[in-house]
Amino acid sequence: MSALRRHGSVNANKKVWNCRGCRIGGDVIDLVQHLDGGTFDQNIATLAGPPTNSKSNGKHHSAEPRPIVVAEYLYHDENGVVLFGVDRIHYQNADGTFVMKDGKYQKSFIQKRPDPAHPGKWLKGVKDKDGNRLVRNVPYHLPGMIEAAANDHPIVIVEGEAKADLLATWNICATCNAGGAKHWGPEHSAFFKDADVIILPDNDSAGFEHTDVVGRSLTGIAKRIRRLALPNLSPKGDILNWAQLAIPANNWMPRLPKRRIGHRAPRPMQRQSNQSNQKSRTSMFLMPVMISSCRRCGDGF
């Protein structure tokens, strides 16, 4: 950690970090991966710590798995003001292991909103008792999206904040909606006017349905809509799984410009003066995936 402080930066408030020497950054899970080199499962266990054996009135608490917040995702408005947050919850057994489902961590998500009466504190939920939203519903990484669209850079839509954060460490502007698949609405699509959009689905039926909903919602709003199909992706797999199989990021990240750490998008890339260089610049965002034809016509992928 001391070496990181000499050659990088850590923002404890935003829970992000950046190593200038390695040209890589991310959230706390990425930091443990960078320092320890363990698997995702091992890194979560490192963050969660050893199990506790607390007692109450001389009796052990229930052996039910305990919820642990392993990540916090903040949603900002156009000016970078926090509108609401999402806590990612995993469940740890008494023996220190985590509850798994279909080979992945069993998880849940809790949305929260800032407490206006107590700065820095949170109120549970983003809706009132009648189901009406108390805060605006915006896409993740909205300020970065606005910057990317203004500079004609692609915006990748994924399912889940962890995937968007992963792509951000690769200098790719990525976003999602809170709540995952089936929770995309017109309030999200409104921010993609004339944007170059790439939809990156999970490899399951819910992911394909989400892709269709998002694609149709953006038709007539975004200027270009494409879908990415990741090669060698297992059933129910996603970009997080694929990243473990792909070329290590350090092997090709030096070709990309440095990025700012936090909710902002990467620095605008310099526009190329000739057509061949323009194709090369675009391929850094798209390779090595296979891309379908444009979705502007609305005929499907």
Contacts in CASP RR format, 6 or more apart in sequence:
PFRMAT RR
TARGET T0000
AUTHOR 0000-0000-0000
METHOD contacts of the structure
MODEL  1
MSALRRHGSVNANKKVWNCRGCRIGGDVIDLVQHLDGGTFDQNIATLAGP
PTNSKSNGKHHSAEPRPIVVAEYLYHDENGVVLFGVDRIHYQNADGTFVM
KDGKYQKSFIQKRPDPAHPGKWLKGVKDKDGNRLVRNVPYHLPGMIEAAA
NDHPIVIVEGEAKADLLATWNICATCNAGGAKHWGPEHSAFFKDADVIIL
PDNDSAGFEHTDVVGRSLTGIAKRIRRLALPNLSPKGDILNWAQLAIPAN
NWMPRLPKRRIGHRAPRPMQRQSNQSNQKSRTSMFLMPVMISSCRRCGDG
F
1 35 0 8 1.000
4 10 0 8 1.000
4 17 0 8 1.000
4 19 0 8 1.000
4 35 0 8 1.000
7 19 0 8 1.000
7 20 0 8 1.000
7 21 0 8 1.000
8 17 0 8 1.000
8 18 0 8 1.000
8 19 0 8 1.000
8 20 0 8 1.000
8 21 0 8 1.000
9 17 0 8 1.000
9 18 0 8 1.000
9 20 0 8 1.000
9 261 0 8 1.000
10 16 0 8 1.000
10 17 0 8 1.000
10 31 0 8 1.000
11 17 0 8 1.000
11 261 0 8 1.000
11 262 0 8 1.000
14 74 0 8 1.000
14 261 0 8 1.000
14 262 0 8 1.000
14 263 0 8 1.000
15 27 0 8 1.000
15 28 0 8 1.000
15 72 0 8 1.000
16 25 0 8 1.000
16 26 0 8 1.000
16 27 0 8 1.000
16 261 0 8 1.000
16 262 0 8 1.000
17 25 0 8 1.000
17 26 0 8 1.000
17 28 0 8 1.000
17 30 0 8 1.000
17 31 0 8 1.000
17 261 0 8 1.000
18 24 0 8 1.000
18 25 0 8 1.000
18 26 0 8 1.000
18 261 0 8 1.000
19 25 0 8 1.000
19 34 0 8 1.000
20 258 0 8 1.000
22 34 0 8 1.000
22 250 0 8 1.000
23 250 0 8 1.000
23 253 0 8 1.000
23 254 0 8 1.000
23 258 0 8 1.000
24 30 0 8 1.000
24 34 0 8 1.000
24 169 0 8 1.000
24 249 0 8 1.000
24 250 0 8 1.000
24 253 0 8 1.000
25 31 0 8 1.000
25 34 0 8 1.000
25 169 0 8 1.000
25 261 0 8 1.000
26 165 0 8 1.000
26 168 0 8 1.000
26 169 0 8 1.000
26 261 0 8 1.000
27 71 0 8 1.000
27 165 0 8 1.000
28 47 0 8 1.000
28 71 0 8 1.000
29 40 0 8 1.000
29 43 0 8 1.000
29 44 0 8 1.000
29 47 0 8 1.000
29 70 0 8 1.000
29 71 0 8 1.000
29 162 0 8 1.000
30 165 0 8 1.000
30 166 0 8 1.000
30 169 0 8 1.000
32 38 0 8 1.000
32 43 0 8 1.000
32 46 0 8 1.000
32 47 0 8 1.000
33 40 0 8 1.000
33 43 0 8 1.000
36 42 0 8 1.000
36 43 0 8 1.000
36 46 0 8 1.000
37 43 0 8 1.000
40 240 0 8 1.000
40 244 0 8 1.000
41 98 0 8 1.000
41 105 0 8 1.000
44 70 0 8 1.000
44 90 0 8 1.000
44 98 0 8 1.000
44 105 0 8 1.000
45 96 0 8 1.000
45 98 0 8 1.000
47 70 0 8 1.000
48 68 0 8 1.000
48 70 0 8 1.000
48 90 0 8 1.000
48 92 0 8 1.000
48 96 0 8 1.000
48 98 0 8 1.000
50 96 0 8 1.000
51 92 0 8 1.000
51 93 0 8 1.000
51 94 0 8 1.000
51 95 0 8 1.000
51 96 0 8 1.000
53 60 0 8 1.000
53 94 0 8 1.000
54 61 0 8 1.000
55 61 0 8 1.000
63 93 0 8 1.000
63 94 0 8 1.000
65 91 0 8 1.000
65 92 0 8 1.000
65 93 0 8 1.000
65 94 0 8 1.000
65 98 0 8 1.000
65 99 0 8 1.000
66 91 0 8 1.000
66 92 0 8 1.000
67 89 0 8 1.000
67 90 0 8 1.000
67 91 0 8 1.000
67 108 0 8 1.000
68 89 0 8 1.000
68 90 0 8 1.000
68 91 0 8 1.000
68 92 0 8 1.000
69 87 0 8 1.000
69 88 0 8 1.000
69 89 0 8 1.000
70 88 0 8 1.000
70 89 0 8 1.000
70 90 0 8 1.000
71 87 0 8 1.000
71 88 0 8 1.000
71 161 0 8 1.000
71 162 0 8 1.000
72 85 0 8 1.000
72 86 0 8 1.000
72 87 0 8 1.000
72 88 0 8 1.000
73 85 0 8 1.000
73 86 0 8 1.000
73 87 0 8 1.000
73 88 0 8 1.000
73 140 0 8 1.000
73 161 0 8 1.000
73 165 0 8 1.000
74 82 0 8 1.000
74 84 0 8 1.000
74 85 0 8 1.000
74 263 0 8 1.000
75 82 0 8 1.000
75 83 0 8 1.000
75 84 0 8 1.000
75 85 0 8 1.000
75 86 0 8 1.000
75 138 0 8 1.000
75 139 0 8 1.000
75 140 0 8 1.000
75 142 0 8 1.000
75 178 0 8 1.000
76 82 0 8 1.000
76 83 0 8 1.000
76 138 0 8 1.000
76 141 0 8 1.000
76 142 0 8 1.000
76 143 0 8 1.000
76 263 0 8 1.000
77 83 0 8 1.000
77 136 0 8 1.000
77 138 0 8 1.000
77 142 0 8 1.000
78 142 0 8 1.000
78 143 0 8 1.000
78 146 0 8 1.000
79 143 0 8 1.000
80 142 0 8 1.000
80 143 0 8 1.000
80 263 0 8 1.000
82 114 0 8 1.000
83 113 0 8 1.000
83 114 0 8 1.000
83 135 0 8 1.000
83 136 0 8 1.000
83 138 0 8 1.000
84 111 0 8 1.000
84 112 0 8 1.000
84 113 0 8 1.000
84 114 0 8 1.000
84 125 0 8 1.000
84 126 0 8 1.000
84 135 0 8 1.000
84 178 0 8 1.000
85 111 0 8 1.000
85 112 0 8 1.000
85 113 0 8 1.000
85 122 0 8 1.000
85 178 0 8 1.000
86 109 0 8 1.000
86 110 0 8 1.000
86 111 0 8 1.000
86 112 0 8 1.000
86 161 0 8 1.000
86 178 0 8 1.000
86 179 0 8 1.000
87 109 0 8 1.000
87 110 0 8 1.000
87 111 0 8 1.000
87 112 0 8 1.000
88 107 0 8 1.000
88 109 0 8 1.000
88 161 0 8 1.000
88 162 0 8 1.000
89 107 0 8 1.000
89 108 0 8 1.000
89 109 0 8 1.000
89 110 0 8 1.000
90 98 0 8 1.000
90 99 0 8 1.000
90 105 0 8 1.000
90 106 0 8 1.000
90 107 0 8 1.000
91 98 0 8 1.000
91 99 0 8 1.000
91 105 0 8 1.000
91 106 0 8 1.000
91 107 0 8 1.000
92 98 0 8 1.000
92 99 0 8 1.000
93 99 0 8 1.000
98 105 0 8 1.000
98 106 0 8 1.000
99 105 0 8 1.000
99 106 0 8 1.000
100 106 0 8 1.000
102 236 0 8 1.000
109 178 0 8 1.000
109 179 0 8 1.000
110 124 0 8 1.000
110 125 0 8 1.000
111 125 0 8 1.000
111 126 0 8 1.000
111 178 0 8 1.000
111 179 0 8 1.000
112 122 0 8 1.000
112 123 0 8 1.000
112 124 0 8 1.000
112 125 0 8 1.000
112 126 0 8 1.000
113 122 0 8 1.000
113 123 0 8 1.000
113 125 0 8 1.000
113 126 0 8 1.000
113 134 0 8 1.000
113 135 0 8 1.000
114 120 0 8 1.000
114 121 0 8 1.000
114 122 0 8 1.000
114 123 0 8 1.000
115 121 0 8 1.000
115 122 0 8 1.000
115 123 0 8 1.000
125 134 0 8 1.000
126 133 0 8 1.000
126 134 0 8 1.000
126 135 0 8 1.000
126 137 0 8 1.000
127 133 0 8 1.000
127 134 0 8 1.000
128 134 0 8 1.000
136 187 0 8 1.000
137 177 0 8 1.000
137 178 0 8 1.000
137 185 0 8 1.000
137 187 0 8 1.000
137 188 0 8 1.000
138 187 0 8 1.000
138 188 0 8 1.000
138 191 0 8 1.000
139 145 0 8 1.000
139 175 0 8 1.000
139 176 0 8 1.000
139 177 0 8 1.000
139 188 0 8 1.000
139 191 0 8 1.000
140 160 0 8 1.000
140 161 0 8 1.000
140 164 0 8 1.000
140 175 0 8 1.000
140 176 0 8 1.000
140 177 0 8 1.000
140 178 0 8 1.000
141 164 0 8 1.000
141 168 0 8 1.000
141 173 0 8 1.000
141 174 0 8 1.000
141 175 0 8 1.000
141 263 0 8 1.000
141 265 0 8 1.000
142 175 0 8 1.000
142 191 0 8 1.000
142 263 0 8 1.000
143 263 0 8 1.000
143 264 0 8 1.000
143 265 0 8 1.000
144 173 0 8 1.000
144 263 0 8 1.000
144 264 0 8 1.000
144 265 0 8 1.000
145 155 0 8 1.000
145 173 0 8 1.000
145 175 0 8 1.000
145 191 0 8 1.000
145 192 0 8 1.000
145 195 0 8 1.000
145 265 0 8 1.000
146 191 0 8 1.000
146 265 0 8 1.000
147 173 0 8 1.000
147 264 0 8 1.000
147 265 0 8 1.000
147 268 0 8 1.000
148 154 0 8 1.000
148 155 0 8 1.000
148 173 0 8 1.000
148 195 0 8 1.000
148 265 0 8 1.000
148 266 0 8 1.000
149 155 0 8 1.000
149 192 0 8 1.000
149 193 0 8 1.000
149 194 0 8 1.000
149 195 0 8 1.000
149 196 0 8 1.000
151 268 0 8 1.000
151 269 0 8 1.000
152 196 0 8 1.000
153 173 0 8 1.000
153 196 0 8 1.000
153 265 0 8 1.000
153 266 0 8 1.000
153 268 0 8 1.000
153 269 0 8 1.000
153 285 0 8 1.000
154 172 0 8 1.000
154 173 0 8 1.000
154 196 0 8 1.000
154 197 0 8 1.000
154 198 0 8 1.000
154 282 0 8 1.000
154 285 0 8 1.000
154 286 0 8 1.000
155 173 0 8 1.000
155 174 0 8 1.000
155 175 0 8 1.000
155 192 0 8 1.000
155 195 0 8 1.000
155 196 0 8 1.000
155 197 0 8 1.000
155 198 0 8 1.000
156 164 0 8 1.000
156 167 0 8 1.000
156 172 0 8 1.000
156 173 0 8 1.000
156 174 0 8 1.000
156 175 0 8 1.000
156 197 0 8 1.000
156 198 0 8 1.000
156 199 0 8 1.000
156 200 0 8 1.000
156 228 0 8 1.000
156 285 0 8 1.000
157 174 0 8 1.000
157 175 0 8 1.000
157 176 0 8 1.000
157 197 0 8 1.000
157 198 0 8 1.000
157 199 0 8 1.000
157 200 0 8 1.000
157 214 0 8 1.000
158 164 0 8 1.000
158 167 0 8 1.000
158 174 0 8 1.000
158 175 0 8 1.000
158 176 0 8 1.000
158 200 0 8 1.000
158 238 0 8 1.000
158 239 0 8 1.000
159 176 0 8 1.000
159 180 0 8 1.000
159 181 0 8 1.000
159 201 0 8 1.000
159 202 0 8 1.000
159 207 0 8 1.000
159 210 0 8 1.000
159 238 0 8 1.000
160 176 0 8 1.000
160 179 0 8 1.000
160 180 0 8 1.000
161 176 0 8 1.000
162 240 0 8 1.000
163 174 0 8 1.000
163 176 0 8 1.000
163 200 0 8 1.000
163 238 0 8 1.000
163 239 0 8 1.000
163 240 0 8 1.000
164 174 0 8 1.000
164 175 0 8 1.000
164 176 0 8 1.000
165 174 0 8 1.000
166 174 0 8 1.000
166 239 0 8 1.000
166 240 0 8 1.000
166 243 0 8 1.000
167 173 0 8 1.000
167 174 0 8 1.000
167 239 0 8 1.000
168 174 0 8 1.000
168 259 0 8 1.000
168 262 0 8 1.000
168 266 0 8 1.000
169 249 0 8 1.000
169 259 0 8 1.000
170 249 0 8 1.000
170 253 0 8 1.000
170 256 0 8 1.000
171 253 0 8 1.000
171 256 0 8 1.000
171 257 0 8 1.000
171 259 0 8 1.000
171 266 0 8 1.000
172 266 0 8 1.000
172 285 0 8 1.000
173 265 0 8 1.000
173 266 0 8 1.000
174 200 0 8 1.000
177 183 0 8 1.000
177 184 0 8 1.000
177 185 0 8 1.000
177 188 0 8 1.000
180 210 0 8 1.000
181 202 0 8 1.000
181 206 0 8 1.000
181 207 0 8 1.000
181 209 0 8 1.000
181 210 0 8 1.000
182 206 0 8 1.000
182 209 0 8 1.000
182 210 0 8 1.000
182 213 0 8 1.000
184 210 0 8 1.000
184 213 0 8 1.000
184 214 0 8 1.000
184 217 0 8 1.000
185 217 0 8 1.000
186 217 0 8 1.000
188 217 0 8 1.000
189 214 0 8 1.000
189 217 0 8 1.000
189 218 0 8 1.000
189 221 0 8 1.000
190 221 0 8 1.000
192 218 0 8 1.000
192 221 0 8 1.000
192 222 0 8 1.000
193 221 0 8 1.000
193 222 0 8 1.000
194 222 0 8 1.000
194 223 0 8 1.000
195 222 0 8 1.000
195 223 0 8 1.000
195 224 0 8 1.000
196 222 0 8 1.000
196 223 0 8 1.000
196 224 0 8 1.000
197 215 0 8 1.000
197 218 0 8 1.000
197 222 0 8 1.000
197 224 0 8 1.000
197 225 0 8 1.000
197 226 0 8 1.000
198 226 0 8 1.000
198 227 0 8 1.000
198 228 0 8 1.000
198 285 0 8 1.000
198 286 0 8 1.000
198 291 0 8 1.000
199 211 0 8 1.000
199 214 0 8 1.000
199 215 0 8 1.000
199 225 0 8 1.000
199 226 0 8 1.000
199 227 0 8 1.000
199 228 0 8 1.000
200 227 0 8 1.000
200 228 0 8 1.000
200 230 0 8 1.000
200 239 0 8 1.000
201 207 0 8 1.000
201 208 0 8 1.000
201 210 0 8 1.000
201 211 0 8 1.000
201 227 0 8 1.000
202 210 0 8 1.000
202 236 0 8 1.000
202 237 0 8 1.000
202 238 0 8 1.000
203 230 0 8 1.000
203 233 0 8 1.000
203 234 0 8 1.000
203 235 0 8 1.000
203 236 0 8 1.000
203 237 0 8 1.000
203 238 0 8 1.000
204 235 0 8 1.000
204 236 0 8 1.000
204 237 0 8 1.000
211 227 0 8 1.000
211 301 0 8 1.000
212 300 0 8 1.000
212 301 0 8 1.000
215 225 0 8 1.000
215 295 0 8 1.000
215 298 0 8 1.000
216 298 0 8 1.000
218 225 0 8 1.000
218 295 0 8 1.000
219 225 0 8 1.000
219 295 0 8 1.000
219 296 0 8 1.000
219 297 0 8 1.000
219 298 0 8 1.000
220 296 0 8 1.000
222 296 0 8 1.000
223 296 0 8 1.000
224 294 0 8 1.000
224 296 0 8 1.000
225 294 0 8 1.000
225 295 0 8 1.000
225 296 0 8 1.000
226 291 0 8 1.000
226 292 0 8 1.000
226 293 0 8 1.000
226 294 0 8 1.000
226 295 0 8 1.000
227 291 0 8 1.000
227 292 0 8 1.000
227 295 0 8 1.000
227 301 0 8 1.000
228 286 0 8 1.000
228 289 0 8 1.000
228 290 0 8 1.000
228 291 0 8 1.000
229 289 0 8 1.000
229 290 0 8 1.000
229 291 0 8 1.000
229 292 0 8 1.000
230 239 0 8 1.000
230 242 0 8 1.000
230 289 0 8 1.000
231 288 0 8 1.000
231 289 0 8 1.000
231 290 0 8 1.000
232 242 0 8 1.000
232 245 0 8 1.000
233 241 0 8 1.000
233 242 0 8 1.000
234 241 0 8 1.000
243 249 0 8 1.000
246 288 0 8 1.000
252 284 0 8 1.000
255 284 0 8 1.000
256 266 0 8 1.000
256 284 0 8 1.000
257 266 0 8 1.000
257 267 0 8 1.000
257 269 0 8 1.000
258 267 0 8 1.000
259 265 0 8 1.000
259 266 0 8 1.000
259 267 0 8 1.000
260 266 0 8 1.000
260 267 0 8 1.000
269 281 0 8 1.000
271 278 0 8 1.000
272 278 0 8 1.000
272 280 0 8 1.000
272 281 0 8 1.000
292 301 0 8 1.000
293 301 0 8 1.000
295 301 0 8 1.000
END
